[in-house]
Amino acid sequence: MSDAVSDVGSGAGGQAEPKRWDDGLIARRAAERAAPQGGGVGREEVDDEDGLPPLGGVYGGSLRTRLDALHELVGLSRTRVENDALAEAGRVLDEAAARQRLSARHTVVAIAGATGSGKSTLFNALAGVPVSDTGLRRPTTSAPIALSWSEGAAGLLDRLGIPGRLRRRPLAGGAGDAELQGLVLIDLPDHDSAVTAHRDQVDRLLGLVDAVIWVVDPEKYADAALHERYLRPLAGHAEITFVVLNQTDRLGTEAADLVLDDLRRLLDEDGMALGEHGEPGATVLALSALTGDGVPELRELLGRFVQDRTAPERRLSADVDAAAARLRPVYVADGRPGLGERAREEFADRLALAVGAQAAGEAAERVWRRGAIRACGTPWLRLYRWYERVRAHGSTDPRLENPVEDELTARQRVEQAVRIVSDDASRGLPGPWAHAVREAALRGADGLPEALDELTVSMGDPAARPPRPAWWPAAVFAQVVMTFLQIFGALWLVAQIAGVVEPLLWPPVLIMIAGIVGGPLVEWACAAAVRGPARRYGQEAERRLREAASACGRARVLDPIAAELMRYREVREQYVTASGATRGVTTRIGGTRIGGTRIGATKLGPTTTMTRRAGAARAR
């Protein structure tokens, strides 16, 4: 289990090659959620296929669920999110795996503070014997010293990197403190030491211990470096934080109360919830390690804290909160991103315009109507129209030349359609996922114009061979009869003029008029009758070409975009679980509020470093 989690961390930190994205992973996740929740073999088999076995050990409840979600989140995001963004989440998983392998009966508490704050004196006061060196030389503590009240903490100290020569045990009587059984106390070097190696040790160990006791003095309790570098970034770890105002023997009772109130105010401005009136948060108290005033109260609080044995889980839960808060810009979108029906229809409209679906439908309609006129029109009118076409075709009039094409070409229209739909789908998405959506759209757009061209050719020209309705032969026959009447009437009149037949004016004239009037009437009736079928034929041709182009665009562009959006929704669900948004409690990380109303003191507003120093000066 720990090896797999280490693999996650190394992948997030950039030391290992990320795995290829497994599209089947999402389907397996869905099947897993549909299966009965028993934590059985099925879950392990799913994670083993991805190389990420689930976390195990002593973690349970919501923390186990959140760790599993963070674990899957890292695996699902490898090919979409930069390794640097996942590094902190990988580190948290590594530390979770490392800590759960070690003793759950021990609680590691570090004592941290600035130079001259008296943390080593407090360390000795809690131990009951002088273990850590104290004095005027600065820095006095050059290496971390460990004090363990019970056996079995060797693994924890090995993880902290504390050598055997710096590990201590209380003398006779100290081991008998039942309330401190399981406590491992670490005296850290000064966090403001002039030696860089000392500060590096402090930073490293603060990321590994289960709880921290910050020791401040009346002179440096408002130090900007302490608040900005440590207390503010660790505000989400309030439940495992003790802030102790030391050296109260240098102050009067009233001055000590003023300094303690100002310290609480600064902690509240740092975003750290204060554990007052039974509420969860940091413990703040005043004492004097030199005189022993207040030390028994701290020992009692530490005893209850250690015997509760929840500090490792609290620390890890706060680490997951911090990692989730850092990943929030990567997974939380503004609004509701996705592809709506309107965006899909507009994309289909643009593709239809690119392939000329409307123009093809109109052409098919014109061809149908033209065919009807040609088939059912009078021969004299058809002869006249033929003459007009020949004359227009041979004319050199510049007004009859084809105009220059000013509109976008088909390829440009397709590229524009893809760009618009990808922008619509990625609008509001976090950066990595918006980039993934646009990349999927661009990959689909590659070769889309050629595919649309092939599609158009394969479907054929709907105007090439339009079907003929069943009534066209009857209309043609009627037009032939009308023409025959005109010719018969004309010949009859000529025969009368030539004296071949008996003169009789009205019958041939009426027959000619019937033919002359009947021919245009038949043509007009055919044109009126063909208007509806021609329109439907053109609309059907437009619909077929439009649907074919839409299907091609959907397969090449919309489906890959939808797949990316589905992957985003999958990781978003895991992020919501990992961030603990469903827990119904408030988490503050570095002053950022997540899910609900903050528990603790009221925030008073920004305070500058000069104000802090002034408050400290007034207290002195």
C-alpha positions as CSV (number, residue, x, y, z in Angstrom):
1,M,0.0,0.0,0.0
2,S,2.7,2.5,1.0
3,D,4.7,1.7,-2.1
4,A,1.7,2.5,-4.3
5,V,1.1,5.8,-2.6
6,S,4.8,6.7,-2.9
7,D,4.4,6.1,-6.6
8,V,1.6,8.6,-6.6
9,G,3.7,11.2,-4.9
10,S,6.7,10.6,-7.2
11,G,4.5,10.9,-10.2
12,A,3.1,14.2,-8.9
13,G,6.5,15.5,-8.1
14,G,7.9,14.8,-11.6
15,Q,10.2,11.9,-10.7
16,A,8.3,9.3,-12.7
17,E,6.8,9.1,-16.1
18,P,2.9,9.5,-15.9
19,K,0.9,6.6,-17.1
20,R,-1.2,6.7,-20.3
21,W,-4.7,7.8,-19.7
22,D,-7.0,4.8,-19.3
23,D,-10.4,5.7,-20.8
24,G,-11.9,2.5,-19.2
25,L,-11.1,3.8,-15.8
26,I,-14.2,6.0,-15.7
27,A,-16.4,3.2,-16.6
28,R,-14.9,1.0,-13.9
29,R,-15.4,3.8,-11.4
30,A,-19.1,4.0,-12.3
31,A,-19.4,0.2,-12.0
32,E,-17.7,0.5,-8.6
33,R,-20.1,3.1,-7.4
34,A,-23.1,1.0,-8.5
35,A,-21.7,-2.1,-6.7
36,P,-22.5,-2.7,-3.0
37,Q,-20.2,-0.7,-0.8
38,G,-18.4,-3.3,1.2
39,G,-14.8,-2.4,0.7
40,G,-14.3,-5.9,-0.8
41,V,-12.1,-7.3,-3.5
42,G,-13.7,-5.5,-6.3
43,R,-12.3,-2.1,-5.2
44,E,-8.8,-3.5,-4.8
45,E,-8.9,-5.1,-8.2
46,V,-9.9,-1.8,-9.8
47,D,-7.1,0.1,-8.2
48,D,-4.6,-2.6,-8.9
49,E,-5.2,-2.2,-12.6
50,D,-4.2,1.4,-12.4
51,G,-1.3,0.7,-10.2
52,L,-2.8,2.5,-7.2
53,P,-4.0,0.2,-4.5
54,P,-6.2,1.8,-1.9
55,L,-4.9,3.2,1.4
56,G,-5.4,0.8,4.3
57,G,-4.5,0.6,7.9
58,V,-5.9,2.4,10.9
59,Y,-7.6,5.3,9.0
60,G,-11.4,5.0,8.9
61,G,-14.6,7.0,8.5
62,S,-14.5,10.2,6.5
63,L,-10.7,10.4,6.5
64,R,-10.4,7.1,4.8
65,T,-13.0,8.2,2.2
66,R,-11.2,11.5,1.6
67,L,-7.8,9.8,1.2
68,D,-9.2,7.3,-1.3
69,A,-10.8,10.2,-3.2
70,L,-7.6,12.1,-3.2
71,H,-5.7,9.0,-4.2
72,E,-8.0,8.5,-7.2
73,L,-8.0,12.2,-8.0
74,V,-4.2,12.2,-8.5
75,G,-4.5,9.1,-10.7
76,L,-7.3,10.5,-12.8
77,S,-5.5,13.8,-13.2
78,R,-2.1,12.7,-14.3
79,T,-2.5,13.5,-18.0
80,R,-4.5,16.6,-17.5
81,V,-2.9,18.5,-14.6
82,E,0.7,19.6,-14.3
83,N,2.8,17.5,-11.9
84,D,3.7,20.6,-9.9
85,A,0.1,21.2,-9.0
86,L,-0.3,17.5,-7.8
87,A,2.9,17.5,-5.9
88,E,1.4,18.6,-2.6
89,A,-1.4,16.0,-2.9
90,G,1.2,13.3,-3.6
91,R,3.2,14.4,-0.6
92,V,0.1,14.2,1.6
93,L,-0.6,10.6,0.4
94,D,3.0,9.7,1.0
95,E,2.9,11.0,4.5
96,A,-0.4,9.3,5.2
97,A,1.0,6.0,4.1
98,A,4.2,6.5,6.1
99,R,2.3,7.6,9.3
100,Q,-0.2,4.7,9.3
101,R,2.6,2.1,9.2
102,L,3.9,3.5,12.5
103,S,2.6,3.5,16.0
104,A,-0.9,4.8,16.5
105,R,-0.4,4.8,20.3
106,H,2.0,7.7,20.2
107,T,1.5,11.3,19.5
108,V,4.4,13.4,18.3
109,V,4.3,17.0,19.5
110,A,6.9,19.5,18.5
111,I,7.8,22.6,20.5
112,A,8.7,25.5,18.2
113,G,9.6,29.0,18.8
114,A,11.8,31.9,18.1
115,T,15.2,32.6,19.5
116,G,15.0,33.5,23.2
117,S,11.3,32.5,23.5
118,G,12.1,29.9,26.2
119,K,10.9,26.8,24.3
120,S,13.8,24.7,25.7
121,T,13.0,25.8,29.2
122,L,9.4,24.8,28.6
123,F,10.6,21.5,27.2
124,N,12.5,20.8,30.4
125,A,9.6,21.9,32.5
126,L,7.3,19.4,30.9
127,A,9.9,16.7,31.2
128,G,10.5,17.5,34.8
129,V,14.2,17.2,34.4
130,P,16.8,19.3,32.4
131,V,17.0,17.5,29.0
132,S,17.5,20.4,26.5
133,D,20.3,22.9,27.0
134,T,19.2,26.5,27.9
135,G,21.3,29.6,28.1
136,L,22.2,33.0,26.7
137,R,24.1,31.6,23.7
138,R,22.0,31.9,20.5
139,P,20.9,29.6,19.0
140,T,20.9,27.3,22.0
141,T,19.1,24.4,20.3
142,S,21.0,23.4,17.2
143,A,19.4,20.0,16.6
144,P,16.0,18.5,17.5
145,I,15.9,16.6,20.7
146,A,13.2,13.9,21.4
147,L,11.7,12.9,24.7
148,S,9.4,9.8,24.8
149,W,7.3,8.8,27.7
150,S,6.8,5.2,26.5
151,E,8.4,2.6,24.4
152,G,7.6,1.9,20.8
153,A,8.3,5.3,19.2
154,A,11.5,4.3,17.5
155,G,9.9,4.1,14.1
156,L,8.4,7.6,14.5
157,L,11.7,9.0,15.5
158,D,13.4,7.3,12.6
159,R,10.9,8.9,10.3
160,L,11.7,12.3,11.8
161,G,15.4,11.7,11.3
162,I,16.4,12.2,15.0
163,P,19.5,10.2,15.8
164,G,19.7,7.9,18.8
165,R,22.1,10.2,20.7
166,L,19.4,12.8,20.8
167,R,16.6,10.6,22.0
168,R,15.8,10.9,25.7
169,R,13.5,9.3,28.3
170,P,12.2,11.0,31.5
171,L,14.0,10.0,34.7
172,A,12.4,8.1,37.5
173,G,8.9,9.4,38.1
174,G,8.5,10.9,34.6
175,A,7.6,7.5,33.1
176,G,4.9,7.2,35.7
177,D,2.9,10.1,34.3
178,A,-0.1,8.2,33.1
179,E,-1.6,11.2,31.4
180,L,1.5,11.6,29.2
181,Q,1.9,7.9,28.2
182,G,2.3,7.9,24.4
183,L,3.7,11.4,24.1
184,V,6.8,12.1,22.0
185,L,8.0,15.6,22.6
186,I,10.4,17.2,20.2
187,D,12.4,20.4,20.9
188,L,13.0,22.1,17.6
189,P,15.7,24.5,16.7
190,D,14.8,28.2,16.5
191,H,12.6,29.0,13.5
192,D,14.3,32.4,13.1
193,S,17.8,31.1,13.5
194,A,20.6,32.7,11.5
195,V,21.7,29.3,10.5
196,T,19.9,28.2,7.4
197,A,20.2,24.5,8.2
198,H,18.3,25.1,11.5
199,R,15.4,26.7,9.7
200,D,15.3,23.9,7.1
201,Q,15.1,21.3,9.9
202,V,12.2,23.2,11.5
203,D,10.3,23.4,8.1
204,R,10.9,19.7,7.5
205,L,9.8,18.5,11.0
206,L,6.7,20.7,11.1
207,G,5.4,18.8,8.1
208,L,5.8,15.4,9.9
209,V,4.8,15.9,13.5
210,D,1.2,15.3,14.8
211,A,0.9,18.6,16.7
212,V,2.8,21.8,17.4
213,I,3.3,23.9,20.5
214,W,4.2,27.4,19.4
215,V,6.1,29.3,22.2
216,V,6.1,33.1,21.9
217,D,7.3,35.7,24.3
218,P,6.0,39.2,25.0
219,E,8.6,40.8,22.7
220,K,8.2,38.6,19.6
221,Y,4.6,37.4,19.8
222,A,3.6,39.8,17.0
223,D,6.6,39.1,14.8
224,A,5.5,39.2,11.1
225,A,7.9,36.4,10.1
226,L,6.2,34.0,12.6
227,H,2.7,34.9,11.5
228,E,3.2,35.1,7.8
229,R,5.6,32.2,7.4
230,Y,4.0,29.7,9.8
231,L,0.8,30.6,11.7
232,R,-1.1,31.9,8.7
233,P,-0.2,29.1,6.3
234,L,-1.0,26.5,9.1
235,A,-4.3,28.2,10.1
236,G,-6.1,25.1,8.9
237,H,-4.2,23.0,11.5
238,A,-5.8,24.9,14.4
239,E,-7.1,21.8,16.1
240,I,-3.5,20.4,16.5
241,T,-2.0,23.7,17.5
242,F,-1.1,25.1,20.9
243,V,0.0,28.7,21.2
244,V,1.8,29.4,24.5
245,L,2.7,32.9,25.7
246,N,5.8,32.3,27.8
247,Q,7.7,34.5,30.2
248,T,4.6,36.0,31.8
249,D,6.7,36.4,34.9
250,R,8.2,39.5,33.2
251,L,4.7,41.0,33.0
252,G,2.1,42.0,35.5
253,T,-1.2,40.3,35.5
254,E,-3.0,43.1,33.7
255,A,-0.2,43.4,31.1
256,A,-0.2,39.6,30.5
257,D,-3.9,39.7,29.9
258,L,-3.5,42.5,27.4
259,V,-0.8,40.7,25.5
260,L,-2.8,37.4,25.5
261,D,-5.8,39.2,24.1
262,D,-3.7,40.9,21.4
263,L,-2.2,37.5,20.6
264,R,-5.7,36.0,20.2
265,R,-6.6,38.9,17.9
266,L,-3.6,38.3,15.7
267,L,-4.3,34.6,15.5
268,D,-7.9,35.4,14.5
269,E,-6.6,37.7,11.7
270,D,-4.3,34.9,10.6
271,G,-7.5,32.8,10.0
272,M,-6.8,30.4,12.8
273,A,-9.9,29.3,14.7
274,L,-9.6,29.6,18.5
275,G,-10.7,26.6,20.6
276,E,-12.8,28.5,23.1
277,H,-16.1,27.7,24.8
278,G,-15.8,24.0,23.7
279,E,-15.4,24.9,20.0
280,P,-12.7,23.1,17.9
281,G,-9.6,25.2,17.3
282,A,-6.2,26.3,18.6
283,T,-5.4,26.3,22.3
284,V,-4.0,29.6,23.6
285,L,-2.7,30.0,27.1
286,A,-0.1,32.0,29.1
287,L,2.5,30.5,31.4
288,S,6.0,30.9,32.7
289,A,8.3,28.0,32.1
290,L,10.9,29.5,34.4
291,T,8.7,29.7,37.5
292,G,6.4,26.9,36.5
293,D,3.3,29.1,36.6
294,G,0.7,27.6,34.1
295,V,2.9,24.5,33.3
296,P,0.6,22.0,35.1
297,E,-2.4,23.3,33.1
298,L,-0.4,22.8,29.8
299,R,0.6,19.2,31.0
300,E,-3.1,18.5,31.7
301,L,-4.2,19.7,28.3
302,L,-1.4,17.8,26.6
303,G,-2.4,14.6,28.6
304,R,-6.0,14.8,27.4
305,F,-4.8,15.6,23.9
306,V,-2.4,12.6,23.8
307,Q,-4.9,10.1,25.4
308,D,-7.5,11.1,22.8
309,R,-5.1,9.6,20.2
310,T,-6.7,11.5,17.3
311,A,-3.9,13.9,16.6
312,P,-2.5,12.0,13.6
313,E,-5.8,11.8,11.9
314,R,-6.6,15.5,12.7
315,R,-3.2,16.5,11.3
316,L,-3.7,14.4,8.2
317,S,-7.2,15.7,7.7
318,A,-5.9,19.3,7.9
319,D,-3.2,18.3,5.4
320,V,-5.9,17.0,3.0
321,D,-7.8,20.2,3.5
322,A,-4.7,22.3,2.6
323,A,-4.0,20.1,-0.4
324,A,-7.6,20.4,-1.6
325,A,-7.5,24.2,-1.1
326,R,-4.4,24.4,-3.2
327,L,-6.0,22.3,-5.9
328,R,-9.3,24.2,-5.9
329,P,-8.4,26.4,-8.9
330,V,-7.6,23.2,-10.8
331,Y,-10.9,21.5,-10.2
332,V,-13.5,24.1,-9.3
333,A,-15.2,25.8,-12.3
334,D,-17.0,29.1,-12.4
335,G,-20.6,28.4,-13.3
336,R,-21.9,25.3,-15.0
337,P,-19.6,24.4,-17.9
338,G,-20.7,22.0,-20.6
339,L,-22.4,21.7,-24.0
340,G,-26.0,22.7,-24.0
341,E,-28.5,21.9,-26.7
342,R,-28.2,25.5,-28.1
343,A,-24.4,25.2,-28.5
344,R,-24.9,21.8,-30.3
345,E,-27.5,23.2,-32.6
346,E,-25.4,26.2,-33.5
347,F,-22.5,24.0,-34.3
348,A,-24.7,21.9,-36.5
349,D,-25.9,25.1,-38.2
350,R,-22.4,26.3,-38.9
351,L,-21.3,22.9,-40.4
352,A,-24.5,22.9,-42.5
353,L,-23.5,26.3,-43.8
354,A,-20.0,25.1,-44.5
355,V,-21.1,22.2,-46.6
356,G,-23.8,24.4,-48.3
357,A,-26.8,22.3,-47.1
358,Q,-29.2,25.2,-47.6
359,A,-27.7,26.1,-51.0
360,A,-28.0,22.5,-52.0
361,G,-31.6,22.3,-50.9
362,E,-32.5,25.5,-52.8
363,A,-30.7,24.2,-55.9
364,A,-32.6,20.9,-55.7
365,E,-35.9,22.9,-55.4
366,R,-35.0,25.0,-58.4
367,V,-34.0,22.0,-60.5
368,W,-37.3,20.3,-59.7
369,R,-39.4,23.4,-60.6
370,R,-37.3,24.0,-63.7
371,G,-37.8,20.4,-64.8
372,A,-41.5,20.8,-64.4
373,I,-41.6,23.9,-66.5
374,R,-39.4,22.3,-69.2
375,A,-41.5,19.2,-69.3
376,C,-44.9,20.9,-69.1
377,G,-44.2,24.3,-70.8
378,T,-45.2,25.4,-74.3
379,P,-42.6,24.7,-76.9
380,W,-42.6,28.3,-78.1
381,L,-41.9,29.6,-74.6
382,R,-39.2,27.0,-74.1
383,L,-37.6,28.0,-77.4
384,Y,-37.6,31.7,-76.3
385,R,-36.0,30.9,-73.0
386,W,-33.3,28.8,-74.8
387,Y,-32.6,31.8,-77.0
388,E,-32.3,34.0,-73.9
389,R,-29.9,31.7,-72.2
390,V,-27.7,31.4,-75.3
391,R,-27.6,35.2,-75.7
392,A,-26.8,35.7,-72.0
393,H,-24.1,33.1,-72.1
394,G,-22.3,34.7,-75.1
395,S,-22.6,38.3,-73.8
396,T,-19.6,40.2,-72.6
397,D,-21.6,42.5,-70.3
398,P,-19.5,42.8,-67.1
399,R,-22.7,43.0,-65.1
400,L,-23.4,39.4,-66.0
401,E,-20.0,38.1,-64.8
402,N,-19.8,36.0,-61.6
403,P,-19.1,38.2,-58.6
404,V,-15.9,37.9,-56.5
405,E,-16.3,35.5,-53.6
406,D,-16.3,37.7,-50.4
407,E,-17.6,35.1,-47.9
408,L,-15.6,32.7,-45.9
409,T,-14.4,29.5,-47.5
410,A,-15.8,26.1,-46.4
411,R,-12.5,25.3,-44.5
412,Q,-12.6,28.6,-42.6
413,R,-16.3,28.1,-41.7
414,V,-15.5,24.7,-40.3
415,E,-12.5,26.0,-38.3
416,Q,-14.6,28.8,-37.0
417,A,-17.4,26.4,-36.0
418,V,-15.0,24.2,-34.1
419,R,-13.3,27.2,-32.3
420,I,-16.7,28.6,-31.2
421,V,-18.0,25.3,-29.9
422,S,-14.8,24.6,-28.0
423,D,-14.9,28.0,-26.4
424,D,-18.5,27.5,-25.4
425,A,-17.7,24.1,-23.9
426,S,-14.5,25.3,-22.0
427,R,-16.0,28.5,-20.8
428,G,-15.8,28.5,-17.0
429,L,-13.6,25.4,-16.7
430,P,-10.4,25.5,-14.8
431,G,-7.3,26.0,-16.9
432,P,-6.1,22.4,-17.4
433,W,-9.5,21.1,-18.3
434,A,-10.3,24.0,-20.6
435,H,-7.1,23.3,-22.4
436,A,-7.9,19.6,-22.6
437,V,-11.3,20.4,-24.1
438,R,-9.8,22.8,-26.7
439,E,-7.2,20.2,-27.6
440,A,-9.8,17.5,-28.1
441,A,-11.8,19.8,-30.3
442,L,-8.7,20.7,-32.4
443,R,-7.7,17.1,-32.8
444,G,-11.2,16.4,-34.1
445,A,-11.1,19.4,-36.4
446,D,-8.0,18.0,-38.1
447,G,-9.3,16.5,-41.3
448,L,-12.9,17.5,-40.7
449,P,-13.2,19.7,-43.8
450,E,-11.9,16.8,-46.0
451,A,-14.3,14.4,-44.3
452,L,-17.2,16.8,-45.0
453,D,-16.1,17.0,-48.6
454,E,-16.0,13.2,-49.0
455,L,-19.4,13.0,-47.3
456,T,-20.9,15.5,-49.7
457,V,-19.5,13.6,-52.7
458,S,-20.7,10.3,-51.4
459,M,-24.2,11.6,-51.0
460,G,-24.3,12.9,-54.5
461,D,-25.9,16.0,-55.9
462,P,-29.6,16.0,-55.1
463,A,-30.2,18.4,-58.1
464,A,-28.6,16.0,-60.6
465,R,-31.5,13.6,-61.1
466,P,-34.6,14.9,-59.3
467,P,-37.5,12.4,-59.3
468,R,-40.5,13.0,-61.6
469,P,-44.1,13.0,-60.1
470,A,-46.6,10.5,-61.6
471,W,-48.8,13.3,-63.0
472,W,-46.0,14.7,-65.3
473,P,-46.9,12.4,-68.3
474,A,-50.5,13.6,-68.2
475,A,-49.4,17.3,-68.1
476,V,-47.0,16.7,-71.0
477,F,-49.8,15.0,-72.9
478,A,-52.1,18.0,-72.3
479,Q,-49.4,20.4,-73.4
480,V,-48.9,18.3,-76.6
481,V,-52.7,18.4,-77.2
482,M,-52.6,22.2,-76.8
483,T,-49.8,22.5,-79.2
484,F,-51.5,20.2,-81.7
485,L,-54.6,22.4,-81.5
486,Q,-52.6,25.5,-82.3
487,I,-51.0,23.8,-85.3
488,F,-54.3,22.3,-86.5
489,G,-56.1,25.6,-86.3
490,A,-53.3,27.4,-88.1
491,L,-53.2,24.8,-90.9
492,W,-57.0,25.0,-91.2
493,L,-56.8,28.8,-91.7
494,V,-54.0,28.5,-94.2
495,A,-56.1,25.9,-96.1
496,Q,-59.1,28.3,-96.2
497,I,-56.9,31.1,-97.4
498,A,-55.5,28.8,-100.2
499,G,-59.0,27.8,-101.2
500,V,-58.5,24.2,-100.4
501,V,-61.4,24.0,-98.0
502,E,-64.6,25.9,-97.7
503,P,-64.1,29.3,-95.9
504,L,-65.3,29.1,-92.3
505,L,-63.5,31.6,-90.0
506,W,-64.7,30.9,-86.5
507,P,-64.0,27.2,-86.0
508,P,-60.2,27.3,-86.8
509,V,-59.8,30.6,-84.8
510,L,-61.5,29.2,-81.7
511,I,-59.3,26.0,-82.0
512,M,-56.2,28.2,-82.2
513,I,-57.2,30.4,-79.3
514,A,-58.0,27.2,-77.2
515,G,-54.5,25.9,-78.0
516,I,-52.7,29.3,-77.4
517,V,-54.5,29.9,-74.1
518,G,-54.5,26.3,-72.9
519,G,-50.7,25.9,-73.3
520,P,-49.8,28.6,-70.8
521,L,-52.7,27.6,-68.6
522,V,-51.3,24.0,-68.4
523,E,-47.8,25.4,-67.8
524,W,-49.0,27.7,-65.0
525,A,-51.0,24.8,-63.4
526,C,-48.0,22.6,-63.5
527,A,-45.8,25.3,-62.0
528,A,-48.4,25.8,-59.2
529,A,-48.7,22.1,-58.6
530,V,-45.0,21.5,-58.4
531,R,-44.2,24.3,-56.0
532,G,-45.1,22.3,-52.8
533,P,-43.3,19.0,-53.8
534,A,-40.3,21.0,-55.0
535,R,-40.1,22.8,-51.7
536,R,-40.3,19.5,-49.8
537,Y,-37.8,17.9,-52.0
538,G,-35.3,20.8,-51.4
539,Q,-36.0,20.7,-47.7
540,E,-35.4,16.9,-47.6
541,A,-32.1,17.3,-49.5
542,E,-31.0,20.0,-47.1
543,R,-32.0,17.9,-44.1
544,R,-30.1,14.9,-45.3
545,L,-27.0,16.9,-45.9
546,R,-27.3,18.8,-42.7
547,E,-27.8,15.6,-40.6
548,A,-24.8,13.9,-42.3
549,A,-22.6,16.9,-41.6
550,S,-23.9,17.1,-38.0
551,A,-23.2,13.4,-37.5
552,C,-19.7,13.8,-38.8
553,G,-19.0,16.9,-36.6
554,R,-20.5,15.1,-33.6
555,A,-18.3,12.0,-34.0
556,R,-15.2,14.0,-34.6
557,V,-15.6,17.1,-32.3
558,L,-18.6,16.9,-30.0
559,D,-18.1,13.4,-28.7
560,P,-14.4,14.0,-27.8
561,I,-15.5,17.3,-26.1
562,A,-18.2,15.4,-24.2
563,A,-15.7,12.8,-23.1
564,E,-13.4,15.4,-21.7
565,L,-16.3,17.0,-19.8
566,M,-17.2,13.6,-18.4
567,R,-13.7,13.1,-17.2
568,Y,-13.8,16.5,-15.6
569,R,-17.1,15.7,-13.8
570,E,-15.5,12.5,-12.6
571,V,-12.5,14.2,-11.1
572,R,-14.7,17.0,-9.8
573,E,-16.7,14.4,-7.8
574,Q,-13.5,13.0,-6.4
575,Y,-12.3,16.5,-5.5
576,V,-15.6,17.3,-3.7
577,T,-15.1,14.1,-1.7
578,A,-11.5,14.8,-1.0
579,S,-12.1,18.4,0.1
580,G,-14.7,17.3,2.6
581,A,-17.3,19.6,1.2
582,T,-20.0,17.0,2.2
583,R,-18.9,16.8,5.8
584,G,-21.1,19.8,6.8
585,V,-18.2,21.4,8.9
586,T,-16.2,24.4,8.2
587,T,-12.5,24.3,7.2
588,R,-10.3,27.4,7.0
589,I,-7.1,27.1,5.1
590,G,-4.8,30.0,5.2
591,G,-7.7,32.3,5.8
592,T,-9.8,30.7,3.0
593,R,-13.2,29.5,4.1
594,I,-14.5,26.3,2.5
595,G,-18.0,25.0,3.0
596,G,-20.1,26.7,5.6
597,T,-19.6,29.3,8.3
598,R,-16.4,29.7,10.1
599,I,-16.3,28.6,13.7
600,G,-14.3,30.8,16.0
601,A,-13.7,34.4,16.8
602,T,-14.8,37.2,14.6
603,K,-12.3,38.5,12.1
604,L,-11.3,42.1,12.9
605,G,-9.6,43.2,9.7
606,P,-6.1,43.6,8.3
607,T,-3.3,44.5,10.7
608,T,0.1,45.7,9.5
609,T,3.5,44.7,10.9
610,M,3.9,48.2,12.4
611,T,0.6,47.8,14.2
612,R,1.7,44.5,15.6
613,R,5.0,45.9,16.8
614,A,3.2,48.9,18.3
615,G,0.9,46.5,20.2
616,A,3.9,44.6,21.5
617,A,5.6,47.8,22.6
618,R,2.5,48.9,24.5
619,A,2.4,45.5,26.2
620,R,6.0,45.9,27.2
